[in-house]
């Protein structure tokens, strides 16, 4: 069975996904790579196809009608409807062994995710930790309170916040989780509802055989929480030591190379590394 990396792009040009796409190919990953494309340029489609990335152009909602990207007077629907389309893609295609759901604009790969998948078969879903309690992370706590109410926030505030843009697990389990996340969040009029929804699911009705995966495993560095120079007040609150940037690579504190670096564009040192490595 093959593995899959799948992401989405809305109102993006090639420059917005180039580093994600290029780094996957440079990592040596030989599984399928799929990009759900909503409103993108012809250049983006062509360049992805040249790299062997399968671009799925999506224009319908769950009823089959054209997507109303201004529904609820917000800028886009793709942040939540992509979960429905991921479920749809996984339902319509051959079973995958492992599936990684990733953001595309602010991610690059430092190593082959297939190797990581081979060593993580014990659990069905791995929720990647941001290494801070929900109550201490301002954005996620405010979003959970806004979308689900203060009582739900209070019930899970001591739990570790996890990131929905670096999620991975076994194909069937990810497929079910995507549908559950979509159905819960579909009526929210708020951009970015997928991560709060995932964290509520994780704590209040978690899928069987799931695990919160710390940064000590070396899967994903959530740079926007653990390395952002504008969030130094988070450092004493982190549940694990900060990552280390050495020789233009990002490692956890134990010296393990991260497979994924997420939110690199928020960190000046990482922006310089990416500019040099990918000639941005």
C-alpha positions in Angstrom: 0.0 0.0 0.0 1.2 3.5 -0.9 1.5 6.5 1.4 0.0 9.9 0.7 0.8 13.5 1.4 -2.2 15.8 0.7 -2.7 19.5 1.0 -4.9 22.3 -0.3 -4.4 25.7 -2.0 -6.9 28.5 -2.4 -6.1 31.8 -4.0 -2.5 30.7 -4.3 0.1 31.1 -7.0 3.0 28.7 -7.7 5.3 30.7 -5.4 3.0 29.9 -2.4 3.4 26.1 -2.8 6.8 25.8 -4.5 8.8 25.2 -1.4 6.3 22.6 -0.1 6.2 20.8 -3.4 9.9 21.0 -4.1 11.0 19.9 -0.7 8.7 16.8 -0.8 10.4 15.7 -4.0 13.9 16.5 -2.7 13.2 14.4 0.4 13.0 11.2 -1.7 9.3 10.5 -0.9 7.9 8.1 -3.5 4.3 7.9 -2.4 1.5 9.9 -3.8 1.4 13.7 -3.4 -2.0 15.4 -4.0 -3.0 19.1 -4.0 -6.6 20.1 -3.7 -6.8 23.2 -5.8 -9.7 25.7 -5.4 -8.9 29.1 -7.0 -5.3 28.8 -8.3 -3.3 29.8 -11.3 -2.6 27.7 -14.4 1.2 28.0 -13.6 0.6 26.4 -10.2 -1.2 23.5 -11.8 1.4 23.0 -14.5 4.4 23.3 -12.1 3.0 20.8 -9.7 2.2 18.4 -12.5 5.8 18.7 -13.7 6.9 17.5 -10.3 4.5 14.5 -10.4 2.0 16.1 -8.0 -1.6 15.2 -8.8 -3.7 18.4 -8.8 -7.4 17.9 -8.0 -9.3 21.0 -9.1 -12.3 21.3 -6.7 -15.3 23.6 -7.3 -18.2 21.8 -5.5 -19.5 21.7 -2.0 -20.9 18.7 -0.1 -24.2 19.0 -2.0 -22.5 19.1 -5.4 -23.3 22.8 -5.8 -20.6 25.4 -6.7 -18.7 26.5 -3.6 -19.8 29.9 -2.3 -16.4 31.2 -1.1 -18.1 34.2 0.5 -20.6 32.2 2.6 -21.0 33.9 6.0 -19.2 36.9 4.7 -15.7 35.4 5.2 -12.9 35.3 2.7 -12.9 31.6 1.9 -14.5 28.3 2.7 -11.5 26.1 1.8 -10.1 26.1 5.3 -12.9 23.8 6.4 -14.4 22.3 3.2 -11.0 20.9 2.4 -11.6 18.3 5.1 -14.7 17.1 3.2 -12.7 16.9 0.0 -9.9 15.0 1.6 -12.5 12.6 2.9 -14.0 12.4 -0.6 -10.6 11.8 -2.2 -9.7 9.1 0.3 -13.1 7.4 -0.3 -12.7 7.5 -4.1 -9.2 6.1 -4.3 -7.3 2.9 -3.4 -6.6 2.6 0.3 -3.5 4.2 1.6 -1.2 2.9 4.3 -0.4 6.3 5.9 -1.7 9.7 5.1 -0.3 13.1 6.1 -2.5 16.2 6.0 -0.3 19.2 5.6 -0.5 22.9 5.1 1.3 24.0 1.9 2.3 27.6 2.1 4.5 27.5 5.3 5.9 23.9 5.4 9.1 22.3 4.1 10.4 18.8 4.5 13.9 18.0 5.8 13.7 14.2 5.4 11.7 11.5 3.8 8.4 11.1 5.6 8.2 7.5 4.5 11.0 6.6 6.9 9.0 8.3 9.7 5.8 6.4 8.8 7.7 3.1 8.8 8.6 3.7 12.4 5.1 4.9 13.5 2.6 2.1 12.9 1.5 1.5 16.5 -1.3 4.1 16.5 -4.0 4.9 14.0 -3.7 8.7 14.3 -0.9 10.9 15.5 -1.8 14.4 16.7 1.3 16.6 16.5 1.9 18.5 19.7 2.6 22.2 19.7 4.1 21.6 23.2 2.0 24.0 25.1 -1.2 23.7 27.0 -4.4 25.0 25.4 -4.9 27.6 28.1 -1.5 29.1 27.5 -1.7 29.4 23.7 -3.7 32.6 23.0 -5.0 31.9 19.5 -6.3 28.3 20.1 -7.8 29.1 23.5 -9.7 32.1 22.1 -10.9 30.2 19.1 -12.2 27.3 21.1 -14.0 29.7 23.4 -15.5 31.5 20.5 -16.6 28.5 18.5 -17.5 26.0 21.3 -18.0 28.2 24.4 -16.2 28.7 27.7 -17.3 25.5 29.3 -15.8 23.4 26.5 -12.6 25.4 26.8 -12.5 24.9 30.6 -12.9 21.2 30.1 -9.8 20.8 27.9 -7.7 23.8 28.8 -5.0 21.7 30.5 -4.5 19.5 27.4 -1.7 19.9 24.9 -2.7 21.9 21.8 -2.0 20.0 18.6 -1.6 21.2 15.1 -4.0 20.3 12.2 -1.6 21.3 9.5 0.9 18.5 10.2 -1.5 15.7 11.1 -0.9 12.1 10.0 -2.1 8.5 10.5 -3.4 5.4 8.9 -5.6 6.0 5.8 -8.9 4.7 7.1 -8.6 6.5 10.4 -7.6 9.8 8.8 -10.5 9.5 6.4 -13.0 9.2 9.2 -11.4 12.0 11.2 -11.6 14.4 8.2 -15.4 13.8 7.8 -16.0 14.3 11.5 -14.0 17.5 11.6 -15.9 18.8 8.5 -19.4 17.9 9.9 -18.7 19.6 13.2 -17.2 22.8 11.8 -19.3 23.2 8.6 -21.6 25.9 10.0 -18.9 27.9 11.7 -18.4 31.4 10.2 -14.8 31.7 11.1 -11.6 31.2 9.3 -9.3 28.7 10.9 -11.9 26.5 12.6 -10.3 23.2 11.7 -7.6 23.2 14.4 -9.9 24.2 17.3 -12.3 21.5 16.1 -9.6 18.9 15.9 -8.4 19.7 19.4 -12.0 19.4 20.8 -12.4 16.0 19.0 -9.0 14.9 20.3 -9.9 15.5 23.9 -13.7 15.0 24.2 -14.4 12.1 21.8 -11.0 10.9 20.5 -10.6 8.3 17.8 -9.6 4.9 19.1 -5.9 4.2 19.2 -4.6 7.8 18.8 -1.6 9.5 20.3 -0.4 13.0 20.9 3.1 13.1 19.3 5.6 15.3 21.0 8.4 17.1 19.3 10.8 14.6 20.9 9.7 12.2 18.1 11.1 14.5 15.4 8.0 14.7 13.2 7.2 18.5 13.0 8.7 21.6 14.4 5.8 24.0 15.1 7.9 27.0 14.8 5.2 29.6 15.3 4.8 28.4 18.9 8.2 27.2 19.9 10.6 29.5 18.0 8.8 32.7 17.2 10.9 35.6 18.6 7.7 37.6 19.2 6.5 34.8 21.6 9.4 34.6 24.0 6.8 34.6 26.8 5.8 31.1 25.7 9.3 29.7 26.4 8.7 29.0 30.2 5.3 27.5 29.4 6.6 25.0 26.8 6.2 21.3 27.7 9.5 20.4 25.9 12.8 22.2 25.4 13.0 24.5 22.4 14.3 23.1 19.1 17.8 23.9 17.8 18.8 25.4 14.5 22.2 24.0 13.6 24.1 24.0 10.2 20.9 25.4 8.6 18.8 22.4 9.7 16.2 22.2 12.5 16.6 19.5 15.3 14.8 18.8 18.5 16.6 19.3 21.7 17.8 15.6 21.6 19.5 16.1 18.2 16.9 14.4 16.1 16.3 16.0 12.7 12.7 17.2 12.2 11.0 15.7 9.2 8.9 18.8 8.8 9.5 22.5 9.6 6.2 24.3 9.9 5.5 28.0 10.1 9.1 28.8 8.9 7.9 32.1 7.5 7.4 33.5 11.0 11.1 33.0 12.0 13.7 35.4 10.5 16.5 32.8 10.7 14.4 30.2 9.0 13.3 32.6 6.3 17.0 33.2 5.6 17.7 29.5 5.4 14.7 28.9 3.1 15.7 31.9 0.9 19.2 30.4 0.4 18.1 26.7 0.0 15.3 27.4 -2.4 16.5 30.6 -4.0 13.3 32.5 -2.9 
